[in-house]
Amino acid sequence: MFSIERLRILRELADRGTVAAVAEVLSMTPSAVSQQLKVLAREAGVALLEPDGRRVRLTDAGQALVLRADDVLAAMERAVAEMAHYRGSPRGQVRVALFPSGAALLLPPVLAALAGSGVELVAGDEDLPPSEASKLLADYDIVVTHRDERAPSLAGPRLAARVLMREPIDVVVAPDHSLAGRESVRPEELAEESWVSVRGGFPVDDVLESIAVITGVRPRIVQRLNEFRVIETLVVSGYGVALMPRYAVAHPDLSVLPLAGVRAARVYEIVTRPQANLSPAIATVLEAFDAAARDVVAR
């Protein structure tokens, strides 16, 4: 019989990568973590870890057991949530990670919808490329991330993922720019522009790469910043043009130009552990995000 606590330690190692990181988050010593993993291996009757330089990594058997650990721990969490449900409405704390512009758009209506529900949402703003978003599930129940709509879903054996909403990405220019006031702009018309962009790996930069493919010209990027308010200020001041998600544009002086001839958008994707939606508290939060996203798109 496997110990639930030792399965939790194994899952933490799969999520965090090192014994030291597991020890820190579980308030244990590294030697205690290692000892518990050795006991778990004896319970399993097979090696779960193997050397990887100065670290250890999961063997194939260890990776298989992590998947089962996910199932067991999720079942325990559902049992706790279901007992809370029998005591009344869904209750408990749900931890949610969101990228900053998504949080600004969706968090206020979600918090309003949860008021009085008995569910406490604890939010964290986490600005990671989509490829790294899954790491956040070590600390959060729900991760709201964003990716280029042409990129593959983040869903996998240990991840459940679904699209929450689609947000077009437009070109923004200064009010005195030669393109200002146009109804749209074609990628070919942007070949000679200077760009203020985000760091690589984020959806806006992916769309800029697509424009480079269409025009055959590498974009001249003069600044890379991940804060849209700073990007807006630089564009309005004449330091370049930029791509921005439509619902994130806030500066009143910007001229917003939809891209013609190319689908340019980011999708918001909700990522959880598989079957996390069976928890009444998590399901309540997911429903609130669905309602908020529908309202944004409708407006």
N, C-alpha and C positions, 0 to 999 in steps of 0.2 A: 504494500500500500504506500503510495507516494504521499509525502507531507505537503500540504497546501502551501505552507510557508517556504519550503524548499523549491517548489514549483514557481513560486513568486520570485525567488532569488534567480532562478534560471531565466525567467522571462526578463527580468531586469538586466541580466547580463546580455541577453540577445538585443535588448533595446539600447543599452548604453555602451556596450563594447568592452569595458574593462572592469576588473574586479574592484579597483579603487573607486570607480564611479558608483558601482552598486553599493559598496560599503558606505559611501558618503550619503547617498539618498536614503538608505535603510538604517542609518545610525548604527552601523556595525563596524568592526575592525576588518581589514582585508583578510586576515587569517581566519576569522570566523566565517566570512563568506566562502572562502576556499574550502574550509572544513565541511560546511553544509553542502556544497556542490559535490564533494567527494562522497558524502553519505548518500546523496541522491543517485550518484552513479552506481553505488553498491546496491541500492534499491532497484535500479533499472537493470543491473546485471551486465551493462555494456559501458564502454567509455563514452562520456558525453562531451568531453573537452580534449583538445590536443594543442601542443605548443605552437605558437605563431610568433617567432622572434622572442621578445621579452613578454609577450602577452599570451593569452590563450584564445582559441576560437572554438566554436561548436563543431562537433563531428556531425555526420549525416544523422546519426541517431539522436544527437542533441538537438538538431534542428527539428526533427520529427517530434520530439518530446515537447519542444517549445509550442508547437501548434496545438498539442493536446493540453498544455498548460494554459494557453489562451482560452480554450473551451472550458476548462475546469474553473478558472478564475472568473470568467464571464458568467458561468452558471451560479457561482457563489454570490457575485454582485447582483445578479437578477433576483436571487432568493432574498437577499437583504432588501432590495427595492420592492419586491412583491409583498413582503411583510409590512413594509411601510405603507403600501397601497391599501392593505387590509385595515390598517389603523386610520385610514382616511384617504385624502387625495395624495397623488404622487408627491413625495417629499425628498429632500436631500440636496446635496451640493453637486453641481455639474461644472466641471472645469472646461472652458472653451478657449482655444487659441485662434486668433484672427490676425490677418495682415492689416496694417493700419487703415488704409483707405476703405477696406471692406468693413472694418469695425465702425468707422465713422458713419457709414451708410446704413448698416443693418443693426448694430448694437442697440441704439435707442429704441426702435420699435420692438425689438425682441425683449428688452428689459421691461418695457411697458406691458407687453403681453403676459409676462411671467409674474407681474405684480399680484400678490395675494394668492399665488398658486401653491405655495409651500415649497417651490423649487428655487434654490439660490444659485444663480449663475455667477461664477467667478471667471472673469475674462482676463486674458493676457494678450498683449499685442506682440506678435512674433513675425518678423519680416524675413522669411527664409525663401530661397528658391523652391519651386514645387518639388523638385527631386529630393529635397531634404525634409519636407513637411512631415513625412511619416515618423521621423525621429521624435516629434513633439508628442506622440501618443504615449511616450514614457511618462509624461507629466500631465497630460490633458485627456479628457474623455472624448472631446470633439475638436477637430481641427478644420477650420474654414480656410482653404487655400485658393490660389488662383493659378491658372495656366493658360497658355495659348490654346485656342479652341482646336487646333490641329494636332496638338500634342496628345499622346495616349493617356488614358485614365490612370490614376494612381492605384486602382484596385489591385489586390494581390492576395496570396494565401493568408496573410495576417492583417489585411486591410480591407475594409468595406468602403467604397467611394461612390458618390453619385453627383451629378451636376445639379447645382442649386439654381443658377441663373446664368444668362449670357449678357455681357456688357460690351457694346461696340467700342473700338479704340479709334479716336479721331486725331487729326492734326490740329495743333493750336499754334497761332501766329500772333504777333503784335498787331495792335489796331492800325498802325501805319505801314504794315507789310504790304507788298504788291499783291499778295493773294487774299488779303483780308476782305471779308464781305462776300466771298464766293460761296456758292451753294455746295460745292464739293471740289476736290482736287485729285488729280491723277498722280500716281507714283512717279511717272516720268517728269512731272513738273517740279519735283523735289530733289532732283539729282544733284543740283549745285548748292543746296542749302547746308548751313551749319546746324548741327543737332545738339540739343540738350537731352540726354537719354538717361535711363536707369542703368544699374549694374547688370552685367550679363547673367543670363539664367532666368530672368523674370519675363513675364508675357509681353510687356511693352518692347523690350529689346528683341524678342523673337519676331515681332511684327516688323521692326526696323530691318532685321535680317531678311525678311521676305521682300521688303521694298528693294533691298540691295540686289536680290536675285532678279527681280522684275526689271530694274533699270540697268543692271550690269555695272553699277557704280557703287563702290564702297562708301557708306555714309561718312561724312566728316564730323566726327563727334568731338565737340569742344569741352563738354562737361558730362560727368556721370554722377547722378545724385538720385537717391531713392525717396526723397521727400518731395511730394508733388507741389506743396506750397512754395518751396524754393524754386522748383522748375518753372512754375508759373511766373514767379517774379522775374527770373532771368529772361524768359521769353517776352514778357511785356516790356522789359527794358531793352530789348533788341539784340540780345546775345545769341539768338538762334531760334529755331523752331523746335517743336517737340511733338511726340505722340503721347496722348493721355487718354485713360479710360473716360468715357463720356460722363458717367455719374460722379467722377472725382473732380471735374472742372469746377472751380469756385471763383476765380478772379473775374470780375465783371467786365474788364477791358479786353479779355482775350477774344480773338475771332476763332471760332470752332469750325473746322472743315471736315466733313466726312470724306473718307477715302473712296474714290470711285474705281471700279474695276478690280477690286480685291476685297476678300472677306477678311476683315481685321477685327478681332474681338478677343477678349479673355473670358473664360468661364470660371465661375466660382464653384469649387468642388468641396463637398463635405466629406471628411474622412473620419472614420471611427474604427474601432476593432470590430470584427465580425459579430453580428447579433447584439451589438450594443443597444440597438433600438428596442430590444425587448425589455430593457430597464424602463419602468414608467417615468422616472425623472428625466432620463436622457431623451426618451421619446417625446416628452412634453417640450423640451428645448428644441429638438429637431422640427417639430410642428411649428413652433414660433418662428424659426428661421425660414421655413417654407412660406409661411404667411407674409413675412416681411419682404421676401424676395418677390413674391407675386405682386405685392403692392408697388414695389419699385418699378417693375417691368410695366405694370399697368399705367403708371404715371408717366 
